[in-house]
Amino acid sequence: MVMAVAALVGVALVVLPLVGLLLRTPWSMLGADLGDPAAQDALRLSLVCSLGALAVSMALGLPLAWLLARTSFPGRALVRALVTLPMVLPPVIGGAALLYAFGRRGFAGRGLYALTGWRLPFTTGGAILAEAFVSMPFLVVTAEAGFRALDRGYEQAAATLGASPAYRFRRVTLPLVAPAVAAGSAVCWARALGEFGATITFAGNLPGSTQTMPLAVYLALESGHDGTAIALSLVLLGISLAVLVGLRDRWLGQVR
Amino acid sequence: MSVRRLRRPCAVVAVLALVLLFAGACSGGSSTAPAGAPTSPAAGPDSAPPTGTVVVSAAASLTEAFNKGKAWLTTTRPGLRITYAFGGSNALATQILQGAPADVFASADEANMAKLVMAGRVDAPVTFARNRLEIAVAPGNPRHIGTLGDLGRPGTSVVLEAPGVPAGDYTRQALVSAGAVVNPRSLEADVKSAITKVSSGEADATVVYVTDVSAAGSSVEGIAIPDADNVVATYPMAVVKDTKNRAGAEAFVRSATTGEIQQALRAAGFLAP
């Protein structure tokens, strides 16, 4: 009985805020709120930044996941712990750390700025970097599990048939881990889309260049523009639900 | 398995150590010794001294002055506990409208206070300070910024405060008055966040209050804005209607208008109300 009550309260804890959001939604104004230029800017920018972060995560995270799963090198456990750290690190701290490294006065950003006059803070590139920093571990962790679970017999068979390592990776390994990579990518992308703390700390907040949807929602709420905030929140909620539904077999299927 | 058994106690010890570290960090900040308390604290006309906790939602620009004033006020009123929530006045006003448990609201402009007055959430406000704008640049002014117009020069990276944040709205007035056009690189949530972008070197300049520049010490340099273009910021304060500590809230307002906190404001460079 006590368990059932606790469980019910647990469900309510998650569901009631969503109900609150839906109840406050001015449905008749939704089209106008989403068509607002500021909301459009945020939508477009969020799409660009989250897909950019996904691209960075795939380009860097997949090789990383493969090395972590398949090779043994000194300090591998440490490397794994370090690259998954952003999953538990408060994102604002991540943003501050990015600033100290890649900011105009950061130890890595300083040289870049001196040489090229180019810098990451206050640019869309900075927003993409902040989102990739926070979301890449989600791809690495899922893909690494996929690489590990793979039956190596298929690759060995391909090798005995004369396939080169690159060909084996492309035509045998990747198709086999595709479901894991797809699931990891979906979570990585959704996390990037919702990123707030690291982005506002590292990239700042400017409509059209660094003000992604979560930042626009936060600032609209602060200045009392609830309509825009709620409309954008609904879009983010819809996307989160879509990702969840898309992954239901992977996450919820195992329970059955 | 035996390895796991061995590891468990280590993990428990590690977690305990972390918790202790955290607890130590929390208690470290509570010992605030008041320094240089004023000699003539304004004694209130009330018979019983106010006690309890007063939550004050205050504009970010008031951070240093209010903290110093609190140290002075709580020396003369040991029963009073003051907790500040600093932020952009617009964010604080929205929070109070939505029922945030504040006892006093101190805004950096009249517009955000008016929102709460019209909603019937606060008593009649009283003006307790004024302030002026100043350009904040890196120490030594490497970009040679002299006027508001210089902020519009190509290659100058300027951050301002977001629309609705008082300092941002005052700044836009001043820029219009000076005929300057600026494309900010970022719109920050409050003055402290804007000035940090300059002191950390990410931005070349921002516009904040005179008091923010002096509070930031040697990490930034201030460039005065001529009176013709400058804007006088008016700071109103009001007791929130459904406060649970009216005596404490009123004692705070009294201190901010005539007592220790007013002295701290003036020491910090705020102008008389």
Boltz contact constraints between the chains, C-beta under 6 A:
constraints:
  - contact:
      token1: [A, 103]
      token2: [B, 202]
      max_distance: 6.0
  - contact:
      token1: [A, 104]
      token2: [B, 201]
      max_distance: 6.0
  - contact:
      token1: [A, 104]
      token2: [B, 202]
      max_distance: 6.0
  - contact:
      token1: [A, 105]
      token2: [B, 201]
      max_distance: 6.0
  - contact:
      token1: [A, 121]
      token2: [B, 202]
      max_distance: 6.0
  - contact:
      token1: [A, 122]
      token2: [B, 185]
      max_distance: 6.0
  - contact:
      token1: [A, 122]
      token2: [B, 186]
      max_distance: 6.0
  - contact:
      token1: [A, 204]
      token2: [B, 186]
      max_distance: 6.0
  - contact:
      token1: [A, 205]
      token2: [B, 186]
      max_distance: 6.0
  - contact:
      token1: [A, 205]
      token2: [B, 187]
      max_distance: 6.0
  - contact:
      token1: [A, 206]
      token2: [B, 186]
      max_distance: 6.0
  - contact:
      token1: [A, 206]
      token2: [B, 187]
      max_distance: 6.0
  - contact:
      token1: [A, 219]
      token2: [B, 162]
      max_distance: 6.0
  - contact:
      token1: [A, 222]
      token2: [B, 90]
      max_distance: 6.0
  - contact:
      token1: [A, 222]
      token2: [B, 91]
      max_distance: 6.0
  - contact:
      token1: [A, 222]
      token2: [B, 94]
      max_distance: 6.0
  - contact:
      token1: [A, 223]
      token2: [B, 90]
      max_distance: 6.0
  - contact:
      token1: [A, 223]
      token2: [B, 164]
      max_distance: 6.0
  - contact:
      token1: [A, 224]
      token2: [B, 94]
      max_distance: 6.0
